[in-house]
Amino acid sequence: MTSGCGGLSNKEKNTYYQKALPIGQEYFKKYYNVEVEFTEFYINIPISSTMVLKGHLENDPYTKVSLYYDFASLKFSVKLSNQTFLHNAQFFKAASI
C-alpha cells in the first residue's frame, strides 16, 4: 500500500532496496571489477523517480560509491568517489527492478 501523495510505504521501499542491492553489487563487480558494500539507500518518490544506493568499496571505506537509478527513464549513473559515469539501464532492465 502506498502512502499519500504518491509516496511508497516503508515495506515497498524495502522491497525495491532488496531487489536493487544484488543488482548494484553485480554491476560494480562486472563493469569495475570491485566489490561494494551498500550502507544506505534513498527512494525519492514522489519528488523524483530516483533510487540512490550509497556505500563504499568492500575493503576500502574511504572510496565512496553511489548508484542512481531513474525508474522513469530506466537510466542510471554511477559515482566512484569523485568520478561520475552515466549509463543506459539495459543492465537493470534485464534484472527487473
Number of C-alpha atoms within 10 A of each C-alpha: 9 12 9 9 9 10 16 17 13 12 11 13 18 14 12 14 20 12 13 22 17 12 18 22 16 17 19 18 13 11 8 10 10 14 16 24 19 19 10 11 19 13 21 15 15 12 10 11 14 19 20 19 21 17 19 19 18 14 11 11 12 11 14 18 22 21 23 20 24 17 17 9 11 17 18 21 16 20 15 17 13 8 8 13 10 11 13 12 17 12 16 18 12 9 12 10 16
